[in-house]
Amino acid sequence: MLIRLEIDDKLSVATIWLNRPSKLNALSEEMMEELDQAIHRVEEKSLKEVRLLVIKSSCERAFSVGADIHDWSRYNVSESYLASQFGTRVFGRLAALKIPTVAVLHKWVLGGGLELALACDLRLATEDTVIGFPEASLGNAPGWAGLSRLVPLVGASKAKEMIFTGKKYTAEEAYQMGIINVVGSAQKIKEEEERLIQTITKNAPIPIMLSKRLIDEMANHTSLYSFIESLEAGLHAGTVDHRRGKDAYFNKSTPIFTGE
């Protein structure tokens, strides 16, 4: 199983584990399908059964390094668009859950892995966490509604910096930008996760559910922009630079992009 779902009936907490350590939780087609199924199972639970979802990684070296490049390297334009739309729907389903969601991050959180984290309500990160959108270095761009969720958090200028440069940011830098809610040692993050579980599950679930929906409506208008992101993802797959980026990745060389 690439995705493992656990439900603690006593605490009314669901935990989704990303479980592909051999590939640093690169999000393959199969993994995304399993993630979709796990989210759907949580979605079906009542507020009495599950009041909080936590997403974590079973891989010590990463939360997730993003979309599996082996899948995306073989897509044509229409396949890239459809894959982007599917990922957008999966993360959209996660974002739209009626219960609060928390991503617990460590080490590498890149590309699609960061988009997954951004689809959660809260993000906790250990001090060794590194985030970024490196897609431009591969002739691509985020395609799972990551930009739609990033811009309201960091603003247009910082979002442009992140996308244009592909720069990787420390947990502290991500905290200063407003992407991460809490940064600390592994022990501190564990304690913060436990505190959130205790606090949120004891509070009234219906006001939380309604407030979450209202806040999201105030902050995000993602439906149109996520559709445009998917169109963009499809367009990239038809470019020469896209092929150059993928070839360079597999050949461990540096691509030279020409805007073709």
C-alpha positions as CSV (number, residue, x, y, z in Angstrom):
1,M,0.0,0.0,0.0
2,L,1.4,3.4,-1.0
3,I,-1.2,5.2,1.1
4,R,-2.2,3.9,4.6
5,L,-5.3,5.2,6.4
6,E,-5.6,4.8,10.1
7,I,-8.6,5.9,12.2
8,D,-8.4,6.3,16.0
9,D,-12.0,5.8,17.1
10,K,-11.1,6.9,20.7
11,L,-9.7,10.2,19.6
12,S,-11.9,10.6,16.5
13,V,-8.8,11.3,14.4
14,A,-7.9,9.9,11.0
15,T,-4.2,9.7,9.8
16,I,-3.2,9.3,6.2
17,W,0.4,8.0,5.8
18,L,2.4,8.6,2.6
19,N,4.1,5.3,2.3
20,R,6.4,5.1,-0.7
21,P,9.8,5.5,1.1
22,S,11.9,4.0,-1.7
23,K,10.9,6.9,-4.0
24,L,10.8,9.6,-1.3
25,N,7.0,9.6,-1.6
26,A,7.1,10.7,-5.2
27,L,3.4,10.9,-6.1
28,S,2.8,8.3,-8.8
29,E,-0.5,7.7,-10.5
30,E,-1.2,4.7,-8.3
31,M,-0.3,6.7,-5.2
32,M,-2.7,9.5,-6.2
33,E,-5.5,7.0,-6.8
34,E,-4.9,5.5,-3.3
35,L,-4.8,8.9,-1.8
36,D,-8.1,9.8,-3.5
37,Q,-9.7,6.6,-2.1
38,A,-8.4,7.4,1.5
39,I,-9.7,10.9,1.4
40,H,-13.1,9.6,0.1
41,R,-13.2,7.2,3.1
42,V,-12.6,10.1,5.5
43,E,-15.2,12.2,3.6
44,E,-17.8,9.5,4.3
45,K,-17.3,9.6,8.1
46,S,-19.6,11.6,10.3
47,L,-18.4,14.4,12.6
48,K,-18.9,12.0,15.5
49,E,-16.5,9.5,13.9
50,V,-13.7,11.7,12.6
51,R,-13.1,15.3,13.7
52,L,-9.6,15.8,12.4
53,L,-7.3,14.5,9.6
54,V,-3.5,14.4,9.9
55,I,-1.3,13.7,6.9
56,K,2.2,12.3,7.6
57,S,5.0,10.5,5.9
58,S,6.4,7.1,6.8
59,C,9.6,8.0,5.0
60,E,12.3,9.4,7.2
61,R,14.0,11.3,4.4
62,A,11.1,13.2,3.0
63,F,7.4,14.2,3.3
64,S,7.2,14.1,-0.5
65,V,9.5,15.2,-3.3
66,G,6.4,15.8,-5.6
67,A,4.9,14.3,-8.6
68,D,6.6,11.2,-10.0
69,I,8.6,12.4,-12.9
70,H,8.7,9.0,-14.4
71,D,4.9,9.2,-15.0
72,W,4.9,12.8,-16.2
73,S,7.8,12.3,-18.6
74,R,5.7,10.0,-20.8
75,Y,2.5,12.1,-21.0
76,N,1.5,14.0,-24.1
77,V,-0.4,17.3,-23.9
78,S,-3.8,15.8,-23.4
79,E,-2.5,13.2,-20.9
80,S,-0.7,16.0,-18.9
81,Y,-3.9,18.0,-18.8
82,L,-6.0,15.0,-17.6
83,A,-3.4,14.0,-15.0
84,S,-3.3,17.6,-13.7
85,Q,-7.1,17.7,-13.5
86,F,-7.2,14.5,-11.6
87,G,-4.6,15.7,-9.1
88,T,-6.4,19.0,-8.7
89,R,-9.6,17.0,-7.9
90,V,-7.9,14.9,-5.3
91,F,-6.3,17.9,-3.6
92,G,-9.6,19.8,-4.0
93,R,-11.4,17.0,-2.2
94,L,-8.9,17.2,0.6
95,A,-9.2,20.9,0.9
96,A,-13.0,20.7,0.9
97,L,-13.2,18.2,3.8
98,K,-15.6,19.4,6.5
99,I,-13.1,18.6,9.2
100,P,-9.7,20.4,9.9
101,T,-6.7,18.9,8.2
102,V,-3.1,19.1,9.4
103,A,0.1,18.3,7.4
104,V,3.1,17.2,9.5
105,L,6.2,18.0,7.4
106,H,9.8,17.1,7.5
107,K,12.9,17.1,5.2
108,W,11.9,17.5,1.5
109,V,8.5,19.0,0.7
110,L,8.8,19.8,-3.0
111,G,6.5,20.4,-6.0
112,G,3.4,18.3,-5.8
113,G,4.3,17.4,-2.2
114,L,4.1,21.1,-1.3
115,E,0.8,21.3,-3.2
116,L,-0.5,18.5,-1.1
117,A,0.6,20.3,2.1
118,L,-1.0,23.6,0.9
119,A,-4.3,21.7,0.4
120,C,-4.3,21.2,4.2
121,D,-5.6,23.8,6.7
122,L,-2.5,23.8,8.9
123,R,1.1,22.8,8.4
124,L,3.6,21.8,11.1
125,A,7.3,21.4,10.1
126,T,10.4,20.2,11.8
127,E,13.5,22.5,11.6
128,D,15.1,20.3,8.8
129,T,12.1,20.9,6.5
130,V,12.9,22.3,3.0
131,I,10.1,23.4,0.7
132,G,10.0,24.6,-2.9
133,F,8.6,24.5,-6.3
134,P,11.4,23.3,-8.6
135,E,9.2,22.7,-11.6
136,A,10.6,25.5,-13.8
137,S,14.0,23.7,-13.7
138,L,12.3,20.8,-15.4
139,G,10.4,22.8,-18.0
140,N,7.2,22.6,-16.0
141,A,5.1,24.5,-13.5
142,P,2.8,23.5,-10.6
143,G,-0.4,21.9,-11.9
144,W,-2.4,20.7,-8.9
145,A,-3.8,24.0,-7.8
146,G,-0.7,24.8,-5.9
147,L,-0.5,28.4,-7.2
148,S,-4.1,29.0,-6.4
149,R,-3.4,28.2,-2.7
150,L,0.0,29.7,-2.6
151,V,-0.8,33.3,-3.7
152,P,-3.3,34.0,-0.9
153,L,-0.7,32.8,1.7
154,V,2.4,34.6,0.5
155,G,1.2,37.3,-2.0
156,A,1.9,37.7,-5.7
157,S,5.5,38.9,-5.5
158,K,6.7,36.1,-3.2
159,A,4.8,33.5,-5.3
160,K,6.6,34.8,-8.4
161,E,9.9,34.5,-6.7
162,M,9.2,30.9,-5.7
163,I,8.1,29.8,-9.1
164,F,10.5,31.8,-11.3
165,T,13.7,30.8,-9.3
166,G,12.7,27.3,-8.1
167,K,14.5,28.3,-4.9
168,K,14.3,26.0,-1.9
169,Y,13.3,27.6,1.5
170,T,14.0,26.5,5.0
171,A,11.3,25.8,7.5
172,E,11.9,29.1,9.2
173,E,11.7,31.0,5.9
174,A,8.5,29.3,5.1
175,Y,7.2,30.2,8.6
176,Q,8.0,33.8,8.0
177,M,6.2,33.7,4.7
178,G,3.1,32.3,6.3
179,I,3.2,28.9,4.7
180,I,4.0,27.0,7.9
181,N,2.1,27.5,11.2
182,V,4.7,26.0,13.6
183,V,8.4,25.2,13.3
184,G,10.4,23.3,15.8
185,S,12.3,20.2,16.8
186,A,10.9,16.8,16.0
187,Q,9.8,16.6,19.7
188,K,8.2,20.0,19.6
189,I,6.2,19.2,16.4
190,K,5.1,15.9,17.9
191,E,3.8,17.7,21.0
192,E,2.1,20.4,18.8
193,E,0.4,17.7,16.8
194,E,-0.9,16.1,20.0
195,R,-2.0,19.5,21.3
196,L,-3.9,20.2,18.2
197,I,-5.6,16.8,18.3
198,Q,-6.6,17.3,21.9
199,T,-7.8,20.9,21.3
200,I,-9.6,20.5,18.0
201,T,-11.4,17.3,18.8
202,K,-12.8,18.7,22.1
203,N,-14.2,21.8,20.4
204,A,-17.6,22.0,18.8
205,P,-17.3,20.4,15.3
206,I,-20.2,22.2,13.6
207,P,-18.9,25.8,14.2
208,I,-15.4,24.6,13.1
209,M,-16.9,23.1,9.9
210,L,-18.9,26.2,9.1
211,S,-16.0,28.6,9.9
212,K,-13.6,26.5,7.8
213,R,-15.9,26.8,4.8
214,L,-16.4,30.6,5.3
215,I,-12.7,31.3,5.7
216,D,-11.9,29.3,2.6
217,E,-14.5,31.2,0.6
218,M,-13.0,34.5,1.8
219,A,-9.4,33.5,1.1
220,N,-9.6,31.4,-2.1
221,H,-11.2,31.4,-5.4
222,T,-9.5,28.4,-6.7
223,S,-11.9,26.8,-9.2
224,L,-11.1,28.9,-12.2
225,Y,-7.4,29.3,-11.5
226,S,-6.9,25.5,-10.9
227,F,-8.6,24.9,-14.2
228,I,-6.1,27.3,-15.9
229,E,-3.2,25.6,-14.1
230,S,-4.3,22.3,-15.6
231,L,-4.4,23.9,-19.1
232,E,-0.9,25.2,-18.4
233,A,0.4,21.8,-17.4
234,G,-0.9,20.3,-20.6
235,L,0.7,23.1,-22.6
236,H,4.1,22.4,-21.1
237,A,4.1,18.8,-22.2
238,G,4.1,19.9,-25.8
239,T,7.2,22.2,-25.6
240,V,10.7,21.4,-26.5
241,D,11.9,22.8,-23.2
242,H,9.7,20.3,-21.4
243,R,11.4,17.4,-23.2
244,R,14.8,19.0,-22.5
245,G,14.1,19.3,-18.8
246,K,13.0,15.7,-18.5
247,D,15.9,14.3,-20.6
248,A,18.4,16.3,-18.4
249,Y,16.8,14.9,-15.3
250,F,17.2,11.3,-16.4
251,N,20.7,12.0,-17.8
252,K,21.8,13.9,-14.7
253,S,22.8,16.9,-16.9
254,T,22.0,20.6,-16.9
255,P,19.2,21.6,-19.3
256,I,19.6,24.6,-21.6
257,F,16.2,26.1,-22.1
258,T,15.5,28.2,-25.3
259,G,11.8,29.1,-24.9
260,E,10.6,26.6,-27.5
